[in-house]
Amino acid sequence: METKTINDLNKNYCLELEKIISKIKKRKCKLVLLQFPDGLKPYATTIVDYLEEKTNAEFLIWMGSCFGACDIPVGLKNLRKKIDLLVQFGHNSMMPNF
């Protein structure tokens, strides 16, 4: 699989990264958990690298299941109080990127 840049991803997906960056800065988040569906997991580190450049936050990538907004990561009992924000990504090739 070839490495994708944020610009490549933005051509195919509307990830709303600027909205996420704004929320992280507004809330002064220090630790953010990112949850990706299987189709976007190969690009998780590219997205994290971009978000780290734009914010002062640290990021965790949830590599477990993600079957929609109701699929909240489990097993994070010790980290739950430290996580300031959970961002769940989705993808749908039918969604146009405006």
C-alpha positions in Angstrom: 0.0 0.0 0.0 1.4 3.4 -0.9 1.8 6.1 1.7 -0.9 8.7 1.5 -0.6 12.3 2.4 -3.3 14.4 4.1 -3.9 16.0 0.7 -4.4 12.6 -0.9 -6.9 11.6 1.9 -8.8 14.9 1.6 -9.4 14.1 -2.1 -11.3 11.0 -1.1 -12.6 11.7 2.3 -14.1 14.6 4.2 -12.2 14.0 7.5 -13.0 17.4 9.0 -9.5 17.7 10.4 -9.7 21.5 10.8 -12.8 21.0 12.9 -11.0 18.5 15.1 -8.0 20.8 15.4 -10.3 23.6 16.5 -12.0 21.5 19.1 -8.7 20.2 20.5 -7.4 23.8 20.8 -10.6 25.2 22.3 -10.8 22.4 24.9 -7.0 22.5 25.5 -6.9 18.7 25.1 -3.7 17.0 26.1 -4.6 13.4 25.2 -6.9 12.5 22.3 -8.1 9.0 21.4 -8.7 8.4 17.7 -11.0 5.6 16.6 -10.9 4.5 12.9 -12.9 2.0 10.8 -10.8 -0.7 9.2 -10.7 1.1 5.8 -9.0 4.2 7.4 -6.7 2.4 9.9 -3.8 2.2 7.4 -3.8 6.0 7.3 -4.1 6.5 11.1 -0.5 7.5 11.6 -0.6 10.0 8.7 -3.6 11.6 10.3 -1.9 11.6 13.7 1.3 13.2 12.3 -0.8 16.0 10.8 -2.8 16.6 14.0 0.4 16.6 16.1 1.8 19.3 13.8 -1.2 21.5 14.3 -1.9 21.0 18.1 0.0 20.4 21.3 -2.0 17.2 22.0 -0.8 13.6 22.2 -2.8 11.0 20.4 -3.7 7.4 20.9 -4.9 5.2 18.1 -7.6 2.7 18.9 -6.9 -0.4 16.8 -9.9 -2.4 18.1 -13.3 -2.6 16.5 -15.2 0.4 15.2 -18.7 -0.4 13.9 -20.2 3.1 14.3 -20.7 5.9 16.8 -22.1 3.5 19.4 -19.0 1.4 19.4 -17.0 3.1 22.2 -13.6 1.6 23.0 -13.6 -0.7 26.0 -10.8 -1.8 28.2 -9.5 1.8 28.8 -10.4 1.9 32.5 -7.0 3.2 33.6 -6.8 5.8 30.7 -10.4 7.0 30.6 -9.9 9.8 33.1 -6.8 11.0 31.2 -8.4 11.1 27.7 -9.8 14.6 27.0 -11.4 13.8 23.7 -12.5 10.8 21.7 -12.8 11.3 17.9 -14.5 8.6 15.8 -13.8 8.6 12.1 -16.0 7.1 9.5 -15.8 6.7 5.8 -18.3 6.4 3.0 -17.3 6.6 -0.6 -20.7 8.0 -1.4 -20.1 11.1 0.7 -18.9 14.0 -1.6 -16.1 16.1 -0.4 -17.3 19.7 -0.7 
